[in-house]
Amino acid sequence: MFQKLKEKATAAKIAGGALVLSGVSSPAFADDAADIVAKVDGAMTSGASIASAVVLGLFAIWAIKLLWRAK
């Protein structure tokens, strides 16, 4: 039990360190505020498209399941 707790704590420390390092190094690559805003807007549009596809896929699976039961 203690070994699993120790492994989880170590994994959390590694993840936290990676998060800190990525946060420190990210501003060094920032070119322009407008460029960043454009990239975020593009990612939001892409994310909305992916979410729509997932919802439509789940609806299609539900509809097929419903049709399968009606047989």
All heavy atoms as a GROMACS GRO file, in nm:
protein
  505
    1MET      N    1   0.082  -0.119   0.000
    1MET     CA    2   0.000   0.000   0.000
    1MET      C    3   0.087   0.126   0.000
    1MET      O    4   0.061   0.219  -0.075
    1MET     CB    5  -0.092  -0.001   0.121
    1MET     CG    6  -0.182   0.120   0.127
    1MET     SD    7  -0.298   0.098   0.260
    1MET     CE    8  -0.337   0.265   0.294
    2PHE      N    9   0.192   0.124   0.083
    2PHE     CA   10   0.278   0.240   0.090
    2PHE      C   11   0.359   0.258  -0.038
    2PHE      O   12   0.389   0.370  -0.078
    2PHE     CB   13   0.372   0.231   0.211
    2PHE     CG   14   0.299   0.244   0.342
    2PHE    CD1   15   0.287   0.138   0.430
    2PHE    CD2   16   0.239   0.364   0.376
    2PHE    CE1   17   0.220   0.151   0.548
    2PHE    CE2   18   0.171   0.378   0.496
    2PHE     CZ   19   0.161   0.271   0.582
    3GLN      N   20   0.392   0.145  -0.102
    3GLN     CA   21   0.468   0.152  -0.227
    3GLN      C   22   0.385   0.220  -0.336
    3GLN      O   23   0.436   0.303  -0.410
    3GLN     CB   24   0.509   0.010  -0.273
    3GLN     CG   25   0.593   0.009  -0.397
    3GLN     CD   26   0.728   0.076  -0.379
    3GLN    OE1   27   0.780   0.086  -0.269
    3GLN    NE2   28   0.783   0.125  -0.487
    4LYS      N   29   0.255   0.187  -0.345
    4LYS     CA   30   0.168   0.250  -0.443
    4LYS      C   31   0.154   0.400  -0.416
    4LYS      O   32   0.154   0.482  -0.507
    4LYS     CB   33   0.031   0.184  -0.444
    4LYS     CG   34   0.029   0.046  -0.504
    4LYS     CD   35  -0.110  -0.010  -0.508
    4LYS     CE   36  -0.110  -0.150  -0.566
    4LYS     NZ   37  -0.245  -0.207  -0.571
    5LEU      N   38   0.142   0.436  -0.289
    5LEU     CA   39   0.131   0.576  -0.251
    5LEU      C   40   0.259   0.652  -0.288
    5LEU      O   41   0.253   0.763  -0.341
    5LEU     CB   42   0.103   0.588  -0.101
    5LEU     CG   43   0.080   0.728  -0.047
    5LEU    CD1   44  -0.041   0.791  -0.114
    5LEU    CD2   45   0.061   0.724   0.103
    6LYS      N   46   0.373   0.588  -0.266
    6LYS     CA   47   0.501   0.650  -0.300
    6LYS      C   48   0.513   0.668  -0.451
    6LYS      O   49   0.561   0.771  -0.498
    6LYS     CB   50   0.615   0.563  -0.247
    6LYS     CG   51   0.751   0.623  -0.268
    6LYS     CD   52   0.859   0.535  -0.209
    6LYS     CE   53   0.996   0.594  -0.236
    6LYS     NZ   54   1.102   0.509  -0.184
    7GLU      N   55   0.468   0.568  -0.530
    7GLU     CA   56   0.473   0.578  -0.676
    7GLU      C   57   0.384   0.691  -0.726
    7GLU      O   58   0.421   0.766  -0.816
    7GLU     CB   59   0.431   0.446  -0.739
    7GLU     CG   60   0.532   0.335  -0.721
    7GLU     CD   61   0.480   0.201  -0.768
    7GLU    OE1   62   0.367   0.194  -0.821
    7GLU    OE2   63   0.553   0.102  -0.753
    8LYS      N   64   0.266   0.705  -0.667
    8LYS     CA   65   0.175   0.813  -0.706
    8LYS      C   66   0.233   0.949  -0.674
    8LYS      O   67   0.222   1.044  -0.751
    8LYS     CB   68   0.039   0.796  -0.640
    8LYS     CG   69  -0.042   0.683  -0.696
    8LYS     CD   70  -0.177   0.673  -0.630
    8LYS     CE   71  -0.257   0.557  -0.685
    8LYS     NZ   72  -0.388   0.545  -0.622
    9ALA      N   73   0.297   0.960  -0.558
    9ALA     CA   74   0.358   1.087  -0.518
    9ALA      C   75   0.473   1.123  -0.613
    9ALA      O   76   0.488   1.238  -0.654
    9ALA     CB   77   0.408   1.079  -0.375
   10THR      N   78   0.552   1.023  -0.651
   10THR     CA   79   0.662   1.047  -0.744
   10THR      C   80   0.609   1.090  -0.879
   10THR      O   81   0.661   1.183  -0.941
   10THR     CB   82   0.748   0.920  -0.758
   10THR    OG1   83   0.793   0.880  -0.629
   10THR    CG2   84   0.866   0.944  -0.849
   11ALA      N   85   0.503   1.024  -0.927
   11ALA     CA   86   0.443   1.061  -1.056
   11ALA      C   87   0.388   1.202  -1.051
   11ALA      O   88   0.400   1.279  -1.147
   11ALA     CB   89   0.333   0.962  -1.093
   12ALA      N   90   0.329   1.241  -0.938
   12ALA     CA   91   0.274   1.376  -0.924
   12ALA      C   92   0.387   1.479  -0.926
   12ALA      O   93   0.372   1.586  -0.985
   12ALA     CB   94   0.193   1.387  -0.796
   13LYS      N   95   0.499   1.448  -0.863
   13LYS     CA   96   0.612   1.540  -0.863
   13LYS      C   97   0.668   1.558  -1.004
   13LYS      O   98   0.702   1.668  -1.045
   13LYS     CB   99   0.722   1.489  -0.771
   13LYS     CG  100   0.691   1.503  -0.625
   13LYS     CD  101   0.804   1.447  -0.540
   13LYS     CE  102   0.770   1.447  -0.393
   13LYS     NZ  103   0.876   1.387  -0.311
   14ILE      N  104   0.678   1.447  -1.079
   14ILE     CA  105   0.729   1.454  -1.216
   14ILE      C  106   0.634   1.536  -1.303
   14ILE      O  107   0.678   1.622  -1.380
   14ILE     CB  108   0.749   1.313  -1.274
   14ILE    CG1  109   0.863   1.243  -1.200
   14ILE    CG2  110   0.777   1.318  -1.423
   14ILE    CD1  111   0.877   1.097  -1.232
   15ALA      N  112   0.505   1.512  -1.290
   15ALA     CA  113   0.407   1.587  -1.369
   15ALA      C  114   0.410   1.735  -1.332
   15ALA      O  115   0.401   1.822  -1.418
   15ALA     CB  116   0.268   1.528  -1.348
   16GLY      N  117   0.422   1.764  -1.205
   16GLY     CA  118   0.429   1.904  -1.160
   16GLY      C  119   0.554   1.973  -1.214
   16GLY      O  120   0.549   2.088  -1.257
   17GLY      N  121   0.666   1.903  -1.212
   17GLY     CA  122   0.789   1.960  -1.266
   17GLY      C  123   0.779   1.987  -1.415
   17GLY      O  124   0.824   2.091  -1.464
   18ALA      N  125   0.718   1.894  -1.488
   18ALA     CA  126   0.699   1.914  -1.632
   18ALA      C  127   0.607   2.032  -1.659
   18ALA      O  128   0.630   2.111  -1.752
   18ALA     CB  129   0.643   1.788  -1.696
   19LEU      N  130   0.505   2.048  -1.578
   19LEU     CA  131   0.413   2.159  -1.594
   19LEU      C  132   0.483   2.293  -1.568
   19LEU      O  133   0.465   2.388  -1.644
   19LEU     CB  134   0.294   2.144  -1.499
   19LEU     CG  135   0.184   2.248  -1.508
   19LEU    CD1  136   0.119   2.241  -1.645
   19LEU    CD2  137   0.081   2.224  -1.400
   20VAL      N  138   0.565   2.298  -1.466
   20VAL     CA  139   0.640   2.421  -1.436
   20VAL      C  140   0.736   2.454  -1.549
   20VAL      O  141   0.745   2.568  -1.593
   20VAL     CB  142   0.715   2.407  -1.302
   20VAL    CG1  143   0.814   2.519  -1.284
   20VAL    CG2  144   0.615   2.405  -1.186
   21LEU      N  145   0.806   2.354  -1.599
   21LEU     CA  146   0.903   2.377  -1.707
   21LEU      C  147   0.834   2.423  -1.834
   21LEU      O  148   0.884   2.510  -1.906
   21LEU     CB  149   0.985   2.252  -1.734
   21LEU     CG  150   1.087   2.216  -1.626
   21LEU    CD1  151   1.157   2.086  -1.661
   21LEU    CD2  152   1.188   2.328  -1.608
   22SER      N  153   0.717   2.365  -1.865
   22SER     CA  154   0.646   2.407  -1.986
   22SER      C  155   0.593   2.550  -1.969
   22SER      O  156   0.590   2.627  -2.064
   22SER     CB  157   0.532   2.312  -2.018
   22SER     OG  158   0.430   2.321  -1.921
   23GLY      N  159   0.554   2.586  -1.849
   23GLY     CA  160   0.506   2.722  -1.825
   23GLY      C  161   0.617   2.824  -1.833
   23GLY      O  162   0.597   2.937  -1.877
   24VAL      N  163   0.738   2.785  -1.794
   24VAL     CA  164   0.852   2.877  -1.798
   24VAL      C  165   0.900   2.895  -1.941
   24VAL      O  166   0.937   3.004  -1.982
   24VAL     CB  167   0.966   2.823  -1.709
   24VAL    CG1  168   1.094   2.901  -1.730
   24VAL    CG2  169   0.924   2.828  -1.563
   25SER      N  170   0.900   2.787  -2.020
   25SER     CA  171   0.956   2.795  -2.154
   25SER      C  172   0.857   2.849  -2.256
   25SER      O  173   0.898   2.894  -2.362
   25SER     CB  174   1.005   2.657  -2.198
   25SER     OG  175   0.896   2.567  -2.205
   26SER      N  176   0.729   2.846  -2.229
   26SER     CA  177   0.630   2.891  -2.326
   26SER      C  178   0.642   3.039  -2.364
   26SER      O  179   0.632   3.071  -2.480
   26SER     CB  180   0.488   2.862  -2.276
   26SER     OG  181   0.467   2.724  -2.271
   27PRO      N  182   0.662   3.131  -2.269
   27PRO     CA  183   0.672   3.272  -2.308
   27PRO      C  184   0.789   3.301  -2.401
   27PRO      O  185   0.785   3.397  -2.477
   27PRO     CB  186   0.688   3.345  -2.176
   27PRO     CG  187   0.630   3.256  -2.074
   27PRO     CD  188   0.657   3.117  -2.124
   28ALA      N  189   0.892   3.218  -2.398
   28ALA     CA  190   1.007   3.242  -2.485
   28ALA      C  191   0.972   3.223  -2.632
   28ALA      O  192   1.037   3.279  -2.719
   28ALA     CB  193   1.120   3.147  -2.446
   29PHE      N  194   0.869   3.144  -2.662
   29PHE     CA  195   0.831   3.118  -2.800
   29PHE      C  196   0.719   3.209  -2.849
   29PHE      O  197   0.679   3.200  -2.963
   29PHE     CB  198   0.788   2.972  -2.815
   29PHE     CG  199   0.898   2.875  -2.786
   29PHE    CD1  200   0.894   2.794  -2.675
   29PHE    CD2  201   1.008   2.866  -2.870
   29PHE    CE1  202   0.995   2.705  -2.648
   29PHE    CE2  203   1.110   2.777  -2.844
   29PHE     CZ  204   1.103   2.696  -2.733
   30ALA      N  205   0.667   3.295  -2.765
   30ALA     CA  206   0.558   3.384  -2.804
   30ALA      C  207   0.610   3.493  -2.897
   30ALA      O  208   0.702   3.566  -2.863
   30ALA     CB  209   0.494   3.445  -2.681
   31ASP      N  210   0.551   3.502  -3.016
   31ASP     CA  211   0.594   3.603  -3.112
   31ASP      C  212   0.513   3.731  -3.098
   31ASP      O  213   0.567   3.838  -3.081
   31ASP     CB  214   0.579   3.549  -3.255
   31ASP     CG  215   0.676   3.436  -3.282
   31ASP    OD1  216   0.784   3.437  -3.221
   31ASP    OD2  217   0.643   3.348  -3.362
   32ASP      N  218   0.383   3.718  -3.108
   32ASP     CA  219   0.297   3.835  -3.110
   32ASP      C  220   0.166   3.800  -3.044
   32ASP      O  221   0.116   3.688  -3.058
   32ASP     CB  222   0.275   3.877  -3.256
   32ASP     CG  223   0.204   4.009  -3.268
   32ASP    OD1  224   0.212   4.091  -3.175
   32ASP    OD2  225   0.140   4.030  -3.371
   33ALA      N  226   0.107   3.894  -2.972
   33ALA     CA  227  -0.019   3.867  -2.903
   33ALA      C  228  -0.130   3.835  -3.003
   33ALA      O  229  -0.213   3.747  -2.978
   33ALA     CB  230  -0.059   3.986  -2.816
   34ALA      N  231  -0.133   3.903  -3.117
   34ALA     CA  232  -0.236   3.878  -3.218
   34ALA      C  233  -0.221   3.738  -3.275
   34ALA      O  234  -0.320   3.670  -3.304
   34ALA     CB  235  -0.229   3.982  -3.328
   35ASP      N  236  -0.097   3.692  -3.291
   35ASP     CA  237  -0.072   3.558  -3.341
   35ASP      C  238  -0.123   3.453  -3.243
   35ASP      O  239  -0.183   3.353  -3.282
   35ASP     CB  240   0.078   3.541  -3.366
   35ASP     CG  241   0.112   3.408  -3.430
   35ASP    OD1  242   0.036   3.364  -3.518
   35ASP    OD2  243   0.215   3.349  -3.392
   36ILE      N  244  -0.102   3.478  -3.116
   36ILE     CA  245  -0.149   3.385  -3.012
   36ILE      C  246  -0.301   3.381  -3.010
   36ILE      O  247  -0.361   3.274  -3.003
   36ILE     CB  248  -0.093   3.426  -2.875
   36ILE    CG1  249   0.059   3.409  -2.874
   36ILE    CG2  250  -0.157   3.344  -2.764
   36ILE    CD1  251   0.126   3.464  -2.752
   37VAL      N  252  -0.365   3.497  -3.018
   37VAL     CA  253  -0.511   3.502  -3.019
   37VAL      C  254  -0.566   3.428  -3.141
   37VAL      O  255  -0.664   3.354  -3.131
   37VAL     CB  256  -0.560   3.649  -3.016
   37VAL    CG1  257  -0.710   3.657  -3.040
   37VAL    CG2  258  -0.524   3.713  -2.884
   38ALA      N  259  -0.503   3.443  -3.256
   38ALA     CA  260  -0.548   3.374  -3.377
   38ALA      C  261  -0.534   3.223  -3.360
   38ALA      O  262  -0.624   3.147  -3.402
   38ALA     CB  263  -0.467   3.421  -3.498
   39LYS      N  264  -0.426   3.178  -3.299
   39LYS     CA  265  -0.407   3.035  -3.278
   39LYS      C  266  -0.511   2.980  -3.180
   39LYS      O  267  -0.562   2.870  -3.198
   39LYS     CB  268  -0.266   3.008  -3.227
   39LYS     CG  269  -0.161   3.024  -3.334
   39LYS     CD  270  -0.023   2.992  -3.282
   39LYS     CE  271   0.081   3.012  -3.391
   39LYS     NZ  272   0.217   2.984  -3.343
   40VAL      N  273  -0.540   3.056  -3.077
   40VAL     CA  274  -0.642   3.010  -2.980
   40VAL      C  275  -0.779   3.004  -3.046
   40VAL      O  276  -0.854   2.909  -3.025
   40VAL     CB  277  -0.643   3.103  -2.856
   40VAL    CG1  278  -0.763   3.074  -2.768
   40VAL    CG2  279  -0.514   3.088  -2.777
   41ASP      N  280  -0.812   3.105  -3.126
   41ASP     CA  281  -0.940   3.102  -3.197
   41ASP      C  282  -0.948   2.983  -3.291
   41ASP      O  283  -1.052   2.916  -3.301
   41ASP     CB  284  -0.960   3.231  -3.277
   41ASP     CG  285  -0.992   3.350  -3.188
   41ASP    OD1  286  -1.035   3.327  -3.073
   41ASP    OD2  287  -0.975   3.465  -3.234
   42GLY      N  288  -0.840   2.952  -3.359
   42GLY     CA  289  -0.838   2.836  -3.448
   42GLY      C  290  -0.855   2.707  -3.372
   42GLY      O  291  -0.925   2.615  -3.415
   43ALA      N  292  -0.792   2.698  -3.254
   43ALA     CA  293  -0.806   2.578  -3.172
   43ALA      C  294  -0.948   2.563  -3.120
   43ALA      O  295  -1.001   2.452  -3.111
   43ALA     CB  296  -0.707   2.583  -3.056
   44MET      N  297  -1.012   2.676  -3.085
   44MET     CA  298  -1.150   2.670  -3.038
   44MET      C  299  -1.242   2.620  -3.148
   44MET      O  300  -1.330   2.539  -3.124
   44MET     CB  301  -1.197   2.808  -2.990
   44MET     CG  302  -1.129   2.852  -2.865
   44MET     SD  303  -1.178   2.750  -2.726
   44MET     CE  304  -1.198   2.873  -2.604
   45THR      N  305  -1.221   2.667  -3.270
   45THR     CA  306  -1.302   2.623  -3.382
   45THR      C  307  -1.281   2.474  -3.406
   45THR      O  308  -1.376   2.399  -3.428
   45THR     CB  309  -1.266   2.703  -3.509
   45THR    OG1  310  -1.283   2.841  -3.480
   45THR    CG2  311  -1.353   2.664  -3.626
   46SER      N  312  -1.157   2.432  -3.401
   46SER     CA  313  -1.125   2.290  -3.420
   46SER      C  314  -1.187   2.206  -3.308
   46SER      O  315  -1.242   2.100  -3.333
   46SER     CB  316  -0.974   2.272  -3.421
   46SER     OG  317  -0.941   2.137  -3.433
   47GLY      N  318  -1.179   2.256  -3.186
   47GLY     CA  319  -1.238   2.183  -3.073
   47GLY      C  320  -1.388   2.172  -3.084
   47GLY      O  321  -1.447   2.068  -3.052
   48ALA      N  322  -1.453   2.278  -3.132
   48ALA     CA  323  -1.598   2.274  -3.150
   48ALA      C  324  -1.636   2.172  -3.257
   48ALA      O  325  -1.735   2.100  -3.244
   48ALA     CB  326  -1.650   2.411  -3.187
   49SER      N  327  -1.557   2.164  -3.362
   49SER     CA  328  -1.583   2.067  -3.468
   49SER      C  329  -1.568   1.924  -3.416
   49SER      O  330  -1.648   1.837  -3.447
   49SER     CB  331  -1.488   2.089  -3.586
   49SER     OG  332  -1.504   2.217  -3.640
   50ILE      N  333  -1.464   1.902  -3.338
   50ILE     CA  334  -1.442   1.768  -3.282
   50ILE      C  335  -1.554   1.731  -3.186
   50ILE      O  336  -1.605   1.619  -3.189
   50ILE     CB  337  -1.305   1.762  -3.212
   50ILE    CG1  338  -1.193   1.773  -3.316
   50ILE    CG2  339  -1.289   1.634  -3.131
   50ILE    CD1  340  -1.056   1.793  -3.258
   51ALA      N  341  -1.596   1.825  -3.102
   51ALA     CA  342  -1.704   1.798  -3.008
   51ALA      C  343  -1.834   1.768  -3.082
   51ALA      O  344  -1.908   1.676  -3.045
   51ALA     CB  345  -1.723   1.916  -2.915
   52SER      N  346  -1.861   1.841  -3.189
   52SER     CA  347  -1.981   1.815  -3.269
   52SER      C  348  -1.976   1.676  -3.331
   52SER      O  349  -2.077   1.605  -3.334
   52SER     CB  350  -1.995   1.920  -3.379
   52SER     OG  351  -2.008   2.047  -3.324
   53ALA      N  352  -1.861   1.638  -3.382
   53ALA     CA  353  -1.847   1.505  -3.443
   53ALA      C  354  -1.868   1.396  -3.339
   53ALA      O  355  -1.934   1.294  -3.369
   53ALA     CB  356  -1.709   1.492  -3.507
   54VAL      N  357  -1.818   1.415  -3.219
   54VAL     CA  358  -1.835   1.315  -3.113
   54VAL      C  359  -1.982   1.304  -3.076
   54VAL      O  360  -2.036   1.193  -3.062
   54VAL     CB  361  -1.750   1.351  -2.989
   54VAL    CG1  362  -1.788   1.267  -2.869
   54VAL    CG2  363  -1.603   1.335  -3.022
   55VAL      N  364  -2.051   1.416  -3.060
   55VAL     CA  365  -2.194   1.413  -3.023
   55VAL      C  366  -2.276   1.347  -3.134
   55VAL      O  367  -2.363   1.264  -3.107
   55VAL     CB  368  -2.245   1.556  -2.994
   55VAL    CG1  369  -2.396   1.559  -2.982
   55VAL    CG2  370  -2.181   1.608  -2.866
   56LEU      N  371  -2.247   1.380  -3.259
   56LEU     CA  372  -2.320   1.318  -3.370
   56LEU      C  373  -2.291   1.168  -3.378
   56LEU      O  374  -2.381   1.089  -3.408
   56LEU     CB  375  -2.284   1.386  -3.502
   56LEU     CG  376  -2.342   1.525  -3.520
   56LEU    CD1  377  -2.288   1.589  -3.648
   56LEU    CD2  378  -2.494   1.520  -3.526
   57GLY      N  379  -2.168   1.130  -3.348
   57GLY     CA  380  -2.134   0.987  -3.347
   57GLY      C  381  -2.209   0.914  -3.238
   57GLY      O  382  -2.260   0.803  -3.260
   58LEU      N  383  -2.216   0.973  -3.119
   58LEU     CA  384  -2.291   0.909  -3.010
   58LEU      C  385  -2.440   0.898  -3.044
   58LEU      O  386  -2.505   0.798  -3.014
   58LEU     CB  387  -2.271   0.987  -2.881
   58LEU     CG  388  -2.132   0.979  -2.819
   58LEU    CD1  389  -2.120   1.076  -2.703
   58LEU    CD2  390  -2.100   0.839  -2.775
   59PHE      N  391  -2.494   1.003  -3.108
   59PHE     CA  392  -2.634   0.999  -3.149
   59PHE      C  393  -2.657   0.888  -3.252
   59PHE      O  394  -2.757   0.816  -3.246
   59PHE     CB  395  -2.677   1.134  -3.206
   59PHE     CG  396  -2.818   1.135  -3.254
   59PHE    CD1  397  -2.924   1.138  -3.164
   59PHE    CD2  398  -2.848   1.132  -3.390
   59PHE    CE1  399  -3.056   1.138  -3.207
   59PHE    CE2  400  -2.977   1.132  -3.434
   59PHE     CZ  401  -3.082   1.136  -3.343
   60ALA      N  402  -2.564   0.873  -3.346
   60ALA     CA  403  -2.577   0.769  -3.447
   60ALA      C  404  -2.572   0.630  -3.383
   60ALA      O  405  -2.651   0.542  -3.419
   60ALA     CB  406  -2.466   0.783  -3.552
   61ILE      N  407  -2.484   0.612  -3.287
   61ILE     CA  408  -2.476   0.483  -3.217
   61ILE      C  409  -2.606   0.455  -3.143
   61ILE      O  410  -2.659   0.343  -3.146
   61ILE     CB  411  -2.356   0.481  -3.122
   61ILE    CG1  412  -2.226   0.480  -3.202
   61ILE    CG2  413  -2.361   0.361  -3.027
   61ILE    CD1  414  -2.103   0.503  -3.119
   62TRP      N  415  -2.660   0.558  -3.077
   62TRP     CA  416  -2.786   0.541  -3.004
   62TRP      C  417  -2.899   0.506  -3.101
   62TRP      O  418  -2.982   0.420  -3.073
   62TRP     CB  419  -2.818   0.669  -2.928
   62TRP     CG  420  -2.951   0.665  -2.859
   62TRP    CD1  421  -2.982   0.602  -2.744
   62TRP    CD2  422  -3.071   0.727  -2.906
   62TRP    NE1  423  -3.114   0.621  -2.714
   62TRP    CE2  424  -3.172   0.697  -2.812
   62TRP    CE3  425  -3.102   0.805  -3.016
   62TRP    CZ2  426  -3.301   0.742  -2.828
   62TRP    CZ3  427  -3.230   0.851  -3.030
   62TRP    CH2  428  -3.329   0.819  -2.937
   63ALA      N  429  -2.904   0.574  -3.216
   63ALA     CA  430  -3.010   0.547  -3.315
   63ALA      C  431  -2.999   0.406  -3.371
   63ALA      O  432  -3.100   0.336  -3.387
   63ALA     CB  433  -3.002   0.650  -3.427
   64ILE      N  434  -2.879   0.360  -3.398
   64ILE     CA  435  -2.860   0.224  -3.449
   64ILE      C  436  -2.902   0.123  -3.343
   64ILE      O  437  -2.968   0.023  -3.373
   64ILE     CB  438  -2.714   0.203  -3.493
   64ILE    CG1  439  -2.686   0.286  -3.618
   64ILE    CG2  440  -2.683   0.057  -3.516
   64ILE    CD1  441  -2.540   0.295  -3.655
   65LYS      N  442  -2.866   0.149  -3.218
   65LYS     CA  443  -2.906   0.060  -3.108
   65LYS      C  444  -3.058   0.055  -3.096
   65LYS      O  445  -3.117  -0.052  -3.077
   65LYS     CB  446  -2.844   0.109  -2.978
   65LYS     CG  447  -2.870   0.022  -2.859
   65LYS     CD  448  -2.802   0.078  -2.735
   65LYS     CE  449  -2.835  -0.004  -2.614
   65LYS     NZ  450  -2.775   0.052  -2.493
   66LEU      N  451  -3.123   0.170  -3.110
   66LEU     CA  452  -3.269   0.176  -3.102
   66LEU      C  453  -3.332   0.098  -3.218
   66LEU      O  454  -3.428   0.024  -3.199
   66LEU     CB  455  -3.314   0.321  -3.105
   66LEU     CG  456  -3.460   0.350  -3.073
   66LEU    CD1  457  -3.490   0.309  -2.930
   66LEU    CD2  458  -3.489   0.497  -3.092
   67LEU      N  459  -3.279   0.113  -3.339
   67LEU     CA  460  -3.329   0.040  -3.453
   67LEU      C  461  -3.305  -0.110  -3.439
   67LEU      O  462  -3.387  -0.192  -3.481
   67LEU     CB  463  -3.265   0.091  -3.582
   67LEU     CG  464  -3.308   0.230  -3.627
   67LEU    CD1  465  -3.221   0.277  -3.744
   67LEU    CD2  466  -3.454   0.228  -3.668
   68TRP      N  467  -3.193  -0.147  -3.381
   68TRP     CA  468  -3.160  -0.286  -3.362
   68TRP      C  469  -3.261  -0.352  -3.267
   68TRP      O  470  -3.302  -0.465  -3.289
   68TRP     CB  471  -3.019  -0.297  -3.305
   68TRP     CG  472  -2.960  -0.434  -3.316
   68TRP    CD1  473  -2.986  -0.541  -3.237
   68TRP    CD2  474  -2.864  -0.478  -3.412
   68TRP    NE1  475  -2.914  -0.648  -3.276
   68TRP    CE2  476  -2.836  -0.611  -3.384
   68TRP    CE3  477  -2.798  -0.416  -3.516
   68TRP    CZ2  478  -2.746  -0.686  -3.458
   68TRP    CZ3  479  -2.708  -0.489  -3.589
   68TRP    CH2  480  -2.683  -0.622  -3.561
   69ARG      N  481  -3.300  -0.279  -3.161
   69ARG     CA  482  -3.396  -0.335  -3.065
   69ARG      C  483  -3.537  -0.342  -3.124
   69ARG      O  484  -3.616  -0.427  -3.081
   69ARG     CB  485  -3.401  -0.248  -2.939
   69ARG     CG  486  -3.284  -0.266  -2.851
   69ARG     CD  487  -3.306  -0.191  -2.723
   69ARG     NE  488  -3.192  -0.207  -2.635
   69ARG     CZ  489  -3.180  -0.149  -2.519
   69ARG    NH1  490  -3.276  -0.068  -2.475
   69ARG    NH2  491  -3.074  -0.169  -2.445
   70ALA      N  492  -3.571  -0.256  -3.217
   70ALA     CA  493  -3.705  -0.253  -3.274
   70ALA      C  494  -3.729  -0.372  -3.367
   70ALA      O  495  -3.841  -0.397  -3.408
   70ALA     CB  496  -3.727  -0.122  -3.349
   71LYS      N  497  -3.626  -0.441  -3.402
   71LYS     CA  498  -3.635  -0.553  -3.495
   71LYS      C  499  -3.718  -0.666  -3.447
   71LYS      O  500  -3.760  -0.699  -3.353
   71LYS     CB  501  -3.493  -0.602  -3.523
   71LYS     CG  502  -3.478  -0.678  -3.649
   71LYS     CD  503  -3.334  -0.685  -3.688
   71LYS     CE  504  -3.263  -0.804  -3.628
   71LYS     NZ  505  -3.140  -0.837  -3.685
   0.00000   0.00000   0.00000
